[in-house]
Amino acid sequence: MNIANWLDAAGQRCPERPALFEGQRQVANYGAFAALVRYRAAYLIDEHGIVPGDRVALFMENCCEYLELLYAIWWAGAVAVPINCKLHPVEAGWIVGNTEARLIFTDGGQVFSPERLPLGCLELDREDMGALVSTAAPPDRPCPRQADDLAWLFYSTGTTGDAKGVMLSHGDLTAMSLRYPADTDPLGADDAVVYAAPMSHCAGLYHLIHVRRAARHVVPESRGFKADELFELAGTLGNIRLFVTPAMFRQIVERGRQQGYGGEGIKTIVYDGAPMYLSDLAGTTQLHPWLKVSANDTFVP
């Protein structure tokens, strides 16, 4: 039970289906997505000796390469340690050391002191990502994993002390991904998830259900959240869903009201991370008549 099996299946079942987007520009279909992940997994194994159970950290802003590396880590049987890119390098260095990560990927925006990195760690800029493939034959299938094998070390914000690593297994991620569309919000192959919040946390978990359905993954050109950019993506791509914080949600509502935008193209908004006030929820009814609030705190058509 390797969570990367869903990408393997999607790449074989519908290789031509659009997969990765930077803004409105498609950069890979599912066949290319799966193939690149295989070669990145070979790079981890052949160039750095990554073996099943090793920790590999990602300290990067949102980008398509983030998804490629995440699935390559799982394909190799290793454990992903996504770290919020907004953390100070000292905080991120503590997490890297706490997990005893063998390797860390950064996008060049962070600087670590050598003494804060465990032996064997390597920083790689995003500009070098194109070379992160191996000439050796890549593994055809994801490394076999058991349901209780660790897949994701999800670190808390550490607001009441040191950050704490939440251990998510392949079985945990599978159960979560199967329950969401069944119990909360049905997902179609023509839907698209937009990563406006950091992929290292809750926003990143939604790629799993979209990979399983071979749906689209969209990283905004800004690599973050801008309401105007989001409206443009919604109008062009259609059927988008995204995870936001309540503060981001309020910006969407207010900016939409200012522009006369009615929410066209947005299918679902999931929020979390802070309280949501009833006055903010009530304001959404002014955006578009088909928007409504469900009991599970999502917006559905």
C-alpha positions as CSV (number, residue, x, y, z in Angstrom):
1,M,0.0,0.0,0.0
2,N,2.2,2.8,-1.3
3,I,0.2,6.1,-1.8
4,A,2.3,6.7,-5.0
5,N,0.5,3.7,-6.5
6,W,-2.3,6.1,-7.4
7,L,0.0,8.2,-9.6
8,D,1.4,5.0,-11.2
9,A,-2.2,3.9,-12.0
10,A,-3.2,7.4,-13.4
11,G,-0.1,7.5,-15.6
12,Q,-1.0,4.2,-17.1
13,R,-4.8,4.6,-17.3
14,C,-4.9,8.1,-18.8
15,P,-1.4,9.3,-19.8
16,E,-2.7,12.2,-22.0
17,R,-4.9,13.7,-19.3
18,P,-3.6,17.2,-18.2
19,A,-1.9,17.0,-14.8
20,L,0.4,19.9,-13.8
21,F,-0.1,23.6,-14.5
22,E,1.9,26.7,-13.8
23,G,-0.8,29.3,-13.8
24,Q,-2.8,28.6,-17.0
25,R,0.0,26.8,-18.7
26,Q,0.1,23.1,-18.8
27,V,3.6,21.7,-18.0
28,A,2.9,17.9,-17.9
29,N,0.2,15.3,-18.6
30,Y,-0.2,12.3,-16.3
31,G,2.1,10.1,-18.4
32,A,4.9,12.7,-18.2
33,F,4.2,13.3,-14.5
34,A,4.6,9.7,-13.6
35,A,7.6,9.2,-15.8
36,L,9.4,12.1,-14.3
37,V,8.6,10.9,-10.8
38,R,10.1,7.5,-11.6
39,Y,13.4,9.1,-12.7
40,R,13.5,11.4,-9.7
41,A,13.0,8.4,-7.5
42,A,16.0,6.7,-9.3
43,Y,18.0,9.8,-8.6
44,L,17.2,9.6,-4.8
45,I,18.2,6.0,-4.8
46,D,21.2,5.9,-7.0
47,E,22.8,9.3,-6.3
48,H,22.0,9.6,-2.5
49,G,21.5,6.1,-1.4
50,I,17.9,6.7,-0.2
51,V,16.4,3.5,1.1
52,P,12.8,2.8,2.4
53,G,12.1,4.6,5.6
54,D,14.7,7.4,5.1
55,R,13.5,10.9,5.7
56,V,13.7,13.5,2.9
57,A,12.7,17.1,3.6
58,L,11.2,19.7,1.3
59,F,11.7,23.3,2.3
60,M,10.3,25.0,-0.8
61,E,7.6,27.4,-2.0
62,N,4.8,26.0,-4.0
63,C,5.8,24.7,-7.4
64,C,5.1,21.8,-9.7
65,E,8.5,20.3,-8.8
66,Y,7.2,20.0,-5.2
67,L,4.7,17.4,-6.3
68,E,7.3,15.6,-8.4
69,L,9.7,15.3,-5.5
70,L,7.0,14.4,-3.0
71,Y,5.8,11.5,-5.2
72,A,9.4,10.5,-5.9
73,I,10.1,10.3,-2.2
74,W,7.2,7.9,-1.8
75,W,8.0,6.0,-5.0
76,A,11.4,5.2,-3.4
77,G,9.7,4.1,-0.2
78,A,11.1,7.0,1.8
79,V,9.3,9.4,4.2
80,A,8.4,13.0,3.2
81,V,9.1,15.8,5.6
82,P,7.4,18.9,4.1
83,I,8.5,22.1,6.0
84,N,6.6,25.3,5.8
85,C,8.6,27.6,3.6
86,K,7.6,30.6,5.8
87,L,9.6,29.3,8.7
88,H,13.0,30.8,9.7
89,P,15.9,28.6,8.6
90,V,16.7,28.0,12.3
91,E,13.3,26.6,12.8
92,A,13.4,24.5,9.7
93,G,16.9,23.3,10.6
94,W,15.6,22.1,13.9
95,I,12.9,20.0,12.1
96,V,15.5,18.6,9.7
97,G,17.7,17.6,12.6
98,N,14.7,16.2,14.6
99,T,13.7,13.9,11.8
100,E,17.4,12.9,11.0
101,A,16.6,13.7,7.3
102,R,19.1,12.2,4.8
103,L,18.4,15.0,2.3
104,I,16.8,18.4,2.1
105,F,15.5,20.2,-1.0
106,T,15.2,23.9,-1.0
107,D,14.4,26.4,-3.8
108,G,17.3,28.8,-3.0
109,G,15.5,31.2,-0.8
110,Q,16.7,29.7,2.5
111,V,20.2,29.5,4.0
112,F,21.2,27.0,6.6
113,S,24.3,27.0,8.8
114,P,26.3,23.8,8.3
115,E,26.1,23.0,12.0
116,R,22.3,23.0,11.8
117,L,22.1,20.3,9.1
118,P,22.6,16.7,9.9
119,L,25.4,14.8,8.3
120,G,24.6,13.9,4.7
121,C,22.1,16.7,4.0
122,L,22.3,18.6,0.7
123,E,20.7,21.8,-0.4
124,L,19.6,22.0,-4.0
125,D,18.2,25.1,-5.7
126,R,15.0,24.8,-7.8
127,E,17.1,25.9,-10.8
128,D,18.9,22.6,-10.5
129,M,15.7,20.5,-10.5
130,G,15.9,19.6,-14.1
131,A,19.1,17.7,-13.5
132,L,17.6,15.6,-10.6
133,V,17.1,12.5,-12.7
134,S,19.2,9.4,-12.9
135,T,20.6,7.7,-16.0
136,A,20.1,4.4,-14.3
137,A,16.9,2.4,-15.1
138,P,14.2,3.8,-12.8
139,P,12.0,1.6,-10.7
140,D,8.9,0.6,-12.7
141,R,6.6,0.5,-9.7
142,P,6.5,2.3,-6.4
143,C,8.4,0.5,-3.6
144,P,6.0,-1.8,-1.7
145,R,4.8,-0.3,1.6
146,Q,2.6,-1.6,4.4
147,A,-0.5,0.4,5.6
148,D,1.3,1.3,8.9
149,D,4.5,2.4,7.2
150,L,5.3,6.1,7.7
151,A,4.7,8.3,4.7
152,W,4.5,11.9,5.9
153,L,6.0,13.7,8.9
154,F,3.6,16.6,9.4
155,Y,5.1,19.2,11.8
156,S,3.0,21.5,13.9
157,T,3.6,25.2,14.1
158,G,5.2,24.9,17.6
159,T,3.2,27.7,19.1
160,T,3.2,26.1,22.5
161,G,6.8,24.8,22.4
162,D,8.9,22.9,19.9
163,A,7.2,21.8,16.7
164,K,5.8,18.2,16.9
165,G,6.0,15.7,14.1
166,V,2.6,14.1,13.4
167,M,3.2,10.6,11.9
168,L,0.9,9.9,8.9
169,S,1.2,6.5,7.4
170,H,0.3,5.3,3.9
171,G,-2.8,3.8,5.5
172,D,-3.8,7.2,7.1
173,L,-3.4,9.1,3.8
174,T,-5.3,6.4,1.9
175,A,-8.2,6.4,4.3
176,M,-8.4,10.2,4.4
177,S,-8.3,10.4,0.6
178,L,-11.0,7.9,0.1
179,R,-13.3,9.4,2.8
180,Y,-13.2,13.0,1.6
181,P,-14.9,12.5,-1.8
182,A,-17.3,9.9,-0.4
183,D,-18.4,11.9,2.7
184,T,-17.7,15.6,1.9
185,D,-17.3,16.7,-1.7
186,P,-17.5,14.4,-4.8
187,L,-14.6,14.9,-7.1
188,G,-14.7,14.8,-10.9
189,A,-11.8,14.2,-13.4
190,D,-12.4,17.7,-14.8
191,D,-11.9,19.4,-11.4
192,A,-8.7,21.3,-10.6
193,V,-7.0,21.9,-7.3
194,V,-5.3,25.3,-6.9
195,Y,-2.4,25.5,-4.4
196,A,-2.8,29.0,-3.0
197,A,-1.7,28.0,0.6
198,P,1.5,26.2,1.4
199,M,1.7,22.7,0.1
200,S,3.6,21.6,3.2
201,H,0.5,21.7,5.2
202,C,-3.3,21.2,4.7
203,A,-3.4,22.5,1.2
204,G,-0.8,19.8,0.1
205,L,-3.0,16.9,1.3
206,Y,-5.6,17.6,-1.4
207,H,-3.3,16.5,-4.2
208,L,-3.9,12.9,-3.2
209,I,-7.6,12.8,-4.1
210,H,-6.9,14.6,-7.3
211,V,-4.1,12.3,-8.4
212,R,-6.4,9.3,-7.7
213,R,-9.0,10.8,-10.1
214,A,-6.3,12.0,-12.6
215,A,-7.6,15.6,-12.1
216,R,-5.6,18.8,-12.6
217,H,-3.1,20.4,-10.2
218,V,-2.5,24.2,-10.5
219,V,0.3,26.2,-9.0
220,P,-0.4,30.0,-9.4
221,E,2.3,31.9,-11.2
222,S,2.8,33.9,-8.0
223,R,3.4,30.6,-6.1
224,G,1.0,31.8,-3.5
225,F,-2.3,33.6,-2.8
226,K,-3.6,36.6,-4.8
227,A,-7.4,36.9,-5.0
228,D,-7.3,38.5,-8.5
229,E,-5.0,35.7,-9.8
230,L,-7.4,33.2,-8.3
231,F,-10.4,34.7,-10.1
232,E,-8.6,34.6,-13.4
233,L,-7.6,31.0,-12.9
234,A,-11.2,30.1,-12.0
235,G,-12.6,31.8,-15.1
236,T,-10.1,30.1,-17.4
237,L,-9.7,26.6,-16.0
238,G,-13.1,26.2,-14.3
239,N,-14.2,23.7,-11.6
240,I,-11.4,24.8,-9.3
241,R,-11.2,23.9,-5.6
242,L,-8.8,25.2,-3.0
243,F,-7.9,25.2,0.6
244,V,-7.5,28.6,2.4
245,T,-7.3,30.1,5.8
246,P,-10.2,32.2,7.0
247,A,-8.1,35.3,6.5
248,M,-7.6,34.3,2.8
249,F,-11.3,33.5,2.5
250,R,-12.3,37.0,3.7
251,Q,-10.0,38.5,1.1
252,I,-11.7,36.4,-1.6
253,V,-15.1,37.6,-0.5
254,E,-14.2,41.2,-0.1
255,R,-12.2,41.4,-3.4
256,G,-15.0,39.6,-5.2
257,R,-17.5,42.1,-3.9
258,Q,-15.4,45.0,-5.0
259,Q,-15.0,43.6,-8.5
260,G,-18.5,42.3,-8.9
261,Y,-17.1,38.8,-9.2
262,G,-19.8,36.1,-8.6
263,G,-17.6,33.1,-7.9
264,E,-17.9,31.6,-11.4
265,G,-15.4,28.8,-11.9
266,I,-14.9,28.1,-8.2
267,K,-16.4,24.8,-7.2
268,T,-15.2,24.3,-3.6
269,I,-13.5,26.3,-0.9
270,V,-12.3,24.4,2.2
271,Y,-11.1,26.5,5.1
272,D,-9.3,25.7,8.4
273,G,-6.6,27.1,10.7
274,A,-8.6,29.7,12.6
275,P,-12.2,30.5,13.6
276,M,-14.6,31.5,10.8
277,Y,-17.2,34.1,11.9
278,L,-20.8,33.9,10.9
279,S,-20.7,37.4,9.4
280,D,-18.0,36.2,7.0
281,L,-20.0,33.2,6.0
282,A,-23.1,35.3,5.5
283,G,-21.2,37.5,3.1
284,T,-20.7,34.6,0.6
285,T,-24.4,34.6,-0.3
286,Q,-23.8,37.9,-2.0
287,L,-21.2,36.4,-4.3
288,H,-23.3,33.9,-6.3
289,P,-26.7,32.4,-5.7
290,W,-25.5,28.8,-6.1
291,L,-22.9,29.1,-3.3
292,K,-24.1,27.6,0.0
293,V,-22.5,26.5,3.3
294,S,-22.6,22.8,4.1
295,A,-22.3,21.3,7.5
296,N,-18.7,20.3,6.9
297,D,-17.4,23.8,6.3
298,T,-17.1,23.6,2.5
299,F,-18.7,25.4,-0.3
300,V,-20.5,23.3,-2.9
301,P,-22.5,24.2,-6.0
